[in-house]
Amino acid sequence: MKVGIIGLGLIGGSLGLALRDMKIISSVSGYDLNKQNEEDALKLGLIDKIISFEEMKRTCDMIFLAIPVEAIIKVLGDLKDIPKNTTIVDLGSTKSKILEGCPKEIRENFVAAHPMAGTENSGPKAAFKSLLNGAVVVVCDDKNAHEKHIKRAVEILSHAGMKIIFMDAKSHDHHVGIISHLPHAISYSLVNATLKEEDKRNILLLAGGSFSGMARIAKSSPEMWVDIFKQNKNNLVSAIDSFKDELQICQDLIKGEKWDELKEWMNTARKLRDIL
């Protein structure tokens, strides 16, 4: 099977490394609008070769879209003349808007997937083979894709070591709005608030594990995350409102010196230990 990857950053590059180890894959081709990314991906061995977008459409049995979510919608429009036997899999962090934007000509070809994996780093040099191994991948609205394309996607994702779950797009976007997108919004907010209050020297001297851990994901690509926030706006705004309510409770308990109630509020959060 010949596989193509559009987008050769962290996710696309890591996928390429995993695919190149699979005996069922004969070649892994890459394409990226950023020509430096193409050069780096080739030098790092993330892919076998670079080909044009049009050649990928003609020659690949399977095409992965590892690009920002707004770009996925545009590229799907450019893929609507692919052969019926070509499988398209997107790896974006939102699903409803992407599925709505998928042209009807290729809806049966299209498998909407979201691997729950990543780091704050980006680009081909950030890619590593084990990134996707053991990660959950959510496949959405699978009943609208042809069975052969679902089967092919599940086979490849499973070979990459991912744990597959199926979910409707609306539920997916609601859940990731809280569990994935909200933490990014909080991290960007925390860092911006800190930068307004503290100089760089104090941050460097005093930032311990708690701040560094929470602030780490604020290093993530703004270009990518603005698109995600845009596509999942309503779910994210609702999640931010819920977070603000809890933060208000915390502030009120501290201001009111209600230390026993604060302790109980904290103990409620510690129940997370039973889940994670």
C-alpha positions, 0 to 999 in steps of 0.5 A: 500500500502506498501512503501519502502524508500532507503536513510533515510536522509533529503528527505527520512526521511521527506518523511517517516514522511509524508507517515506514516500519509497517510491512504492509506499507510499500512507500510513504510519500510526503507533501508540505507547503513549507519546503523547509519542512519537506527537506527536513522530513526527508533528511530525518527519514520521516518519509521515503520521498517528496511528491507533489500534491497532484501526484499524491492524488494519483498514486497513493492508496491512502492520504493522511491530512496532518495539517491545521483544521482550517486547512483540512477543509480547504484541502478536502475540497481539492481532493474531491476528484480522487479515485473511489478507492483512495482513503482519506484520513484527517488527524485534526483536533475538531470534527464537526466543522471538518465533516460539514466541509467534506465534499459529498463526492468524497464523503465515502472516502473520508475517515475523520480521526483524532489521535489524542497525542502531541507535545508543545513542539512543532515541525519535523524535528519534533517528530518521534516514532513512539508519539502515537504508540499507545495513544487513543484515536477517536474515529467519528461518524464512521457510518458515513464512510464506506466500510472498506475505507474504515477498515483500511484506516482502522488497520493502519492506525492499529498497526501504529499502536493506537487504541481506537474508539468510535464517537459521533462528531458532536460528542467528540467536540464537546468532550475535547473542548473540556479535556483538551482545548480548555487546558490550552486556553488556561495555559495561554491565559496563565502565561500572559497573566504571569508575563504582565506581573513578573519579569523574566528573571523572576520567572526563571528563578522561581518557576517550579514544576507546577508553573512549568507544567501548566505553562508548557502547552502555551508554547504550542503553535498559535496558528494551529490553536487559533484554528481549533478555537475557531472551529470549536468556539461554542464548546470552548466558550462553554468550557471556559464559563464552567472553569470561571465558575469554579475559579470564582468559587475558589476566590470567594472561599479564600477571600471569605477565609472559609478554609474548611470549605476550601479544603472540601472543594480541593478534596473534590478535585482530588477524586481525579486520582481515581480516574487517572 
